[in-house]
Amino acid sequence: MAKILIAEDERDIRDLVTFTLQYAGHEVYQAQNGVEAVEMVKKHKPELILMDVRMPKMTGYEACAALKKNAALRDIPVVFLSAMGQDQEVQAGLDAGGIAYILKPFAPDELNRRVNEFLEQAAKR
Amino acid sequence: MQLAPGATLDLSDYPARNQALVKRDHFIVSRQNSDGDKRELAQLREQKMQGRVIVPLVVREEAIGLVEVQTADPVHTFTLSGVRLARTMASQAAVSIENARLQAEAYKLVEESFALQEISQRLSQVTVNLDAMYAVLKSQLPTLLKAQALFLALYDKGKERVTYPVALRDGKPEKIRAHKLRNDLVSWVIRNRTPLLAGGASEFSNIEAIMHREGIERREAGLVAYCGVPIATGGEVYGVLAVRDFDNPYAFNLPDVPVLESVASQIAATLQKAGLLTELEDRVQERTEELANERDRSETLFRITAELGTTLDVERVLHQALDMMTRAVGAEHAAILLIDPATQEVTHRTQLGQTGTNGAGPSDLEMQLMEWITAHRETLRIADATADARWTVADGDRTRAVMAAPLLQNEDLLGLMVLYSTRPATFDEAHQKLVTAAAAQVASAVNNAQLYRLTRQQAERLAELLRREQTEAAKSQAILEGVADGVMVADSQGEILLFNSAAERVLGLGRGEMVGKHIRQLAGVFGGAAREWFRAIEAWAANPASVEQDFLEQRLELGRRFVSVHLSPVTMGESFLGVVSVIRDITRDVEVDRLKSEFVSTVSHELRTPMTSIKGYADLLLLGAAGAVEERQRQFLEIIKNNADRLSMLVNDLLDISRIDQGRAKLNLAPVSVADVINDVVKHLKGRIEDQNKPMRVKVSVPGKLPPVLADYDRLTQIVTNLVDNAFQYTPAEGTIAVTASVTEDHIQVDVADTGIGIAPEHLERVFERFYRGEDPLVMETAGTGLGLAIVQNLVGDARRQDLG
């Protein structure tokens, strides 16, 4: 059971992820863009952030970079969840401070499995 | 007693007078003393004289004459005092006579000595001129010798010949013919080298008697007196000086001999001097001639040398040399034969005059000469070729004397110089020496000319090559100028040699500021890229053998433009000549790539976003997250999911292709365990088998200890995955997939085999084409994009290229 933030501008996908994570028993917070995501993180201090890349107002990269500048928030793992799968896009995510880059489309059970892995990793640190 | 002057009395007829002379005492003849000299008495009676006293004229105990005093008085005959008086008078007379005689003699001696002195003086003045000496003799000898006839005979010992350069008779020149040594007076004097005095009445001095006694033949009628002395000195007889008389047998006396001898010795001295001088002169003349010949030869040789030195035109050289040689040795015709160094063929190079061969090639004689010279390598002189069986003189060829000299340059026989004459023994040793020396000069000239010709041909060839090369270079330059891409050529040291106009345009640099510069200096413009170029050039220069297919490719960002630079080494054999750089403005290509990449990125994003929802929700439904699902609903949801997966795969494959096309598949090379890769792939395969519930036998054959390979782990995994996925997709359930790794030389080979539908041979060629899947219904049944093998091929191609890089 963990607090997870999903930042995703596409509502269908945001809901899909939310449902999938809640179905697995997690507490899920939603953000529709980068700016909102940063605010929500500050507010709720989630244990894991699933971050879309292409979002209005502030991209996932920018939001991630902003979080990593904040000493209080930089340790919260960020996992990118994007439809942009070109090498340089993946690399940009990792450069911004993401611990992983999950390419859309994904299978919900596979997502859950990975999320659990990330949470376990975070817990070990 | 009455006596005619000059009359001669025989004293034996007059005992009284004889007695008076012998006893040097007076003798008295008287008619009163009848037992006296009968003839005296008879004369007294005849002259009517009574008596006479005969008184000797005595000078220094010697009676030199008689004085007779007679009287007609019969009473007063001779008293003692009278006799004394007569004797005193007689001695006075005798002294007077003696004085007179001595005076005459002294006078004569003085005269002679003057004449001798004069001759001596004159002769010493004339010294060597014999004609002058003869003139002196002609004018002086008659004065001195007062002879009716005189001559100077000269004896030539070598020819045994007697000549008469001076001969006078009665004061006029007389012609006496020259003759061999014979049996005459002159020859006798020459042979015996002693004076000969002949003349007078006595049987000892009489000329006839002497000639008879000595066995001399009479040659001149009427000769009654002769006095000849040898002209000799130091045992050498030069001739005879002789005086003769045809009237007076008493013309010459003993005192004349020393006078003649004195003159003769003067003449001898002069002759000897003259002879020595003549000999000297002869020798000088001889030597002068020798020197002249020597000089002529030297001059000829010098002229030949000079002529040969001034020109390298071998024809002219040889002709001139031959011309001078023929004139120098008196030959009539001549030839120079040369041996072709390549074919050893002997040819006439030059000939002068008619050699009897008409230039048709070497004659038999010439070939024989060549053979001899080849064997002996020295100058050959033949006095008469027709007289020697070794030599063949052609019919109609009037050649007799031959001289042939080798043309030797170092050890090489270049040919032959031959001189001919129609006169036998024309050539002597001096000629031979000259020809030998001249031949050496000619050989040197021929050699020089040949070297010059070779050098000239070589130079012409080089010039032709250079011209061609220049043309080629100009062509190359024109081509290089004409190409659209920029071309920069640098030499092995990195100095820029060529910078074409396209390069100027692309790099925005004038060639004026580039050509001649070092490539290092471009660092100011291109930064680190130029330094890499220089490092590459240095590496290539250091090891030219290994750079054959090497190159350096770089992309430069110049402001808003992109430029690609491709450097290739230029090598020839083992040497590194330089580097050719092709410079291309790829700004547009880069822009197109960027647009394409953006497009692919957008498209894939826009496709994946709805697919995420489709697949995600279908999956959720299938998971039962939204409540129970009926079997028929489940079936339909599976169809949605599978098609969503298929679309997703297509998008992934498209992204891969796009990535590969952009050359962005940068390989991350590191030592990789192939076994690990295969294990990963097989794990993934087994997952698929399970997921799809499609049972398969999977055989993995990997040797225990495979060496690591240099590879990009992810790409290698992708390649093997694509192959294994293909095997899985096109093999029916219960089939077999075999993955095998093996070591081949310096590679590891991975084989994937299946028992599936296989690929028809006609499709084999096209399996790597994008989207090509063939037309087999079995294939079409299976989901696939037709991009799997294309991706594999591209990845392998990339790896190969980068491996080589």
Interface residues (C-beta under 8 A of the other chain):
Chain A: E10 D12 I13 L16 V17 F19 T20 Y23 R54 S82 A83 M84 G85 Q86 D87 Q88 E89 L103 K104 P105 F106 A107 P108 D109
Chain B: S597 V600 S601 S604 H605 E606 L607 R608 T609 M611 T612 S613 I614 K615 G616 Y617 D619 L620 L623 A625 A644 S648 N652 L655 S658 R659 R664
